[in-house]
Amino acid sequence: MPGNSFGEIFRITTFGESHGAAIGVVIDGCPAGLKIEKKYLQQELDRRKPGQSKITTQRKESDEVEILSGIFEDTTLGTPISLLIKNADQRSSDYEHLKNVYRPSHADFTYQEKYGTRDYRGGGRASARETAARVAAGAIAKKLLEKIARVKVQAFVSSVAHLTLEKDYTAFKLSDAEKNIIRCPDPLLAEKMIKFIDRIRKEGDTVGGTVSCVIQNCPAGLGEPVFDKLHADLAKAMLSINATKGFEYGSGFSGVKLRGSQHNDLFEKKGRKIITKSNHSGGIQGGISNGMDIYFKVAFKPVATIMQQQDSVTSEGKKTALKGKGRHDPCVLPRAVPIVEAMAALILADHLLRNNSIKLSAFMNRK
């Protein structure tokens, strides 16, 4: 089955290419009665759109969303929701020189090998422009999570190259990340990151880093054995985002340095709830959420398109050289933040709805 759809019950299918007429998404399985205003969807898309600042691509896209179906008078109908985002600022001529050339570390070669043809304009379907559709769908998933269980999903930039947040996420007010153009909750470190990225941009190069995400108020019990463990689905969701190179949750790779006696999360009762004293598990045990904060980190590579000359080959295997042209991000991280949030929300919304079919009591308690 082609990999353009995602989710089991809360299911999305995205469509479109970077330089086509439009991109969009069809959402199946969203319950009726959920309040969704177009203004809210647009606010989420504005966080991802290009041209936000000097450290993002200068492509000018309004990313104005059109609601084609499934929402009436700002309320979901329970029928398929279709959202459309037209492409307005394509400069396909910027890519004409790449028609028969493979760009280093891009999907040009692999798409050609798989399909026998490719859209060389901005990478076509492989372009990160496709993620705008995910953010639109993720915005609806966020509203569903908030409505059903008050779940909050917050992502932020935790490192740019060697510049890294040294403190745990609990030391910061995560909403402060939206107060600067790099989306880091530490204002002093954010300023250093911005200056560093701007310097790299002027050198015609790019840089990578990490986006961290925290999910709060997630109810215990989400996740399916054996292959649909919650952390496994989160990993798949994050690694499906363009330019991702790694995923870790909870203590992650640093946890291997601890002994079991240090790493185990001991239980205690607090009020009516059973919680853990520590949270090395990252809110997930046995592939199922335990009610604690879920936290994870996603690694993003440096953007493959650089404004420097590089050696490559043509589709016929002849040696050639190329240099990036057009408008590209020197660092994907600030625009990746809402994408990470969207994918996390889509996973949780799907598992929350799937969980309602697990217990007979979910049906018996209804009046």
DAPE-V474652 format. One line per field, one symbol per residue. ss: DSSP state (H for helix, E for strand, - for the rest). Layout:
ss->???
This chain:
ss->----EE----EEEEEE-----EEEEEEE------E--HHHHHHHHHHH----------------EEEEE-EE--EE----EEEEEE-----HHHHHHH--E------HHHHHHHH--------HHH-HHHHHHHHHHHHHHHHHHHHHH--EEEEEEEEE--EE----HHH--HHHHHH-------HHHHHHHHHHHHHHHH------EEEEEEEE-------------HHHHHHHHHH----EEEEEE--HHHHHH--HHHH---EEEE--EEEE-------EE--EE----EEEEEEE--------EEEEEE----EEEEE---------HHHHHHHHHHHHHHHHHHHHHHH-----HHHH---
